[in-house]
Amino acid sequence: MTKRTGGQRRKTRSKFRKNEKEKGKISIKRYFQQLEKGERVLLMADPSVHKGMYFRRFHAKSGIISGKQGSCYTIKLKDGNKEKTVTVHPIHLIKQ
């Protein structure tokens, strides 16, 4: 039996990279932001925080908040013709 190569962050070297000006400390404002159910959000990963990060396929996609799960939010978004639910930490979300 062979072992699977790679994990969740495989092939994300350029996708999850920060700009030169953004490197350093994380944004506390985005880390503790409060979002309401039904709000539209954009999924933009902050690579310095691994907690609550989504799969790379959903990067730069928008969705609607459907609920809260602990400190994270559940978001419904379209992936092709299917509607999927993703659990994401608020630091990876931007209000639209």
C-alpha positions in Angstrom: 0.0 0.0 0.0 1.4 3.4 -1.0 1.3 6.5 1.2 -0.5 9.6 -0.1 1.8 12.5 -1.0 1.0 16.0 0.5 -1.7 17.4 2.7 -4.1 20.3 3.0 -1.6 23.0 2.0 0.0 21.1 -0.9 0.6 23.3 -4.0 -0.2 26.6 -2.2 3.2 28.3 -2.3 2.0 31.3 -4.4 -1.7 31.1 -3.5 -1.4 31.6 0.3 1.6 34.0 0.1 1.4 37.5 1.8 2.6 40.7 0.1 5.7 42.3 1.4 3.8 45.1 3.1 1.4 42.7 4.9 4.1 40.5 6.5 4.4 40.5 10.2 1.8 40.6 12.9 -1.8 39.5 12.3 -4.8 41.8 12.2 -6.5 41.7 15.6 -9.5 43.5 14.1 -10.1 40.7 11.6 -9.3 38.0 14.1 -12.1 39.1 16.5 -14.6 40.4 14.0 -18.3 39.5 14.6 -20.4 38.5 11.6 -24.1 38.0 11.3 -26.0 35.1 9.8 -26.9 35.8 6.2 -24.0 38.1 5.6 -22.0 37.7 2.4 -18.2 37.1 2.9 -15.1 36.6 0.8 -12.7 33.7 1.7 -9.2 35.1 1.7 -6.7 33.1 3.7 -4.2 34.6 6.1 -1.3 32.2 5.8 0.2 33.1 9.2 -2.9 31.6 11.0 -3.4 27.9 10.3 -6.4 27.5 12.6 -9.7 27.3 10.8 -8.2 27.4 7.3 -10.2 26.0 4.4 -9.1 23.9 1.5 -7.2 25.7 -1.3 -10.0 25.1 -3.8 -12.2 27.7 -2.0 -9.6 30.5 -2.0 -11.0 33.9 -3.2 -14.6 32.5 -3.4 -17.6 34.2 -1.8 -20.3 32.6 0.3 -23.1 33.3 2.8 -22.8 32.7 6.5 -25.2 30.0 7.7 -24.2 29.7 11.3 -21.5 29.7 14.0 -19.5 26.7 15.3 -17.4 27.5 18.3 -15.2 30.5 17.3 -15.5 29.7 13.6 -18.3 30.3 11.1 -20.0 27.9 8.7 -20.3 29.2 5.2 -22.4 27.9 2.3 -20.9 28.4 -1.2 -21.2 27.0 -4.7 -18.5 24.7 -6.0 -19.5 24.1 -9.6 -23.2 23.0 -9.4 -23.0 21.7 -5.8 -23.6 23.8 -2.7 -21.0 23.0 0.0 -20.5 24.0 3.6 -17.1 25.1 4.9 -16.1 25.9 8.5 -13.7 28.9 8.6 -12.1 31.1 11.3 -13.0 34.8 11.0 -9.4 35.9 10.2 -9.8 34.2 6.8 -13.1 36.1 6.0 -13.6 39.6 4.6 -17.1 41.3 4.7 -18.5 42.3 1.3 
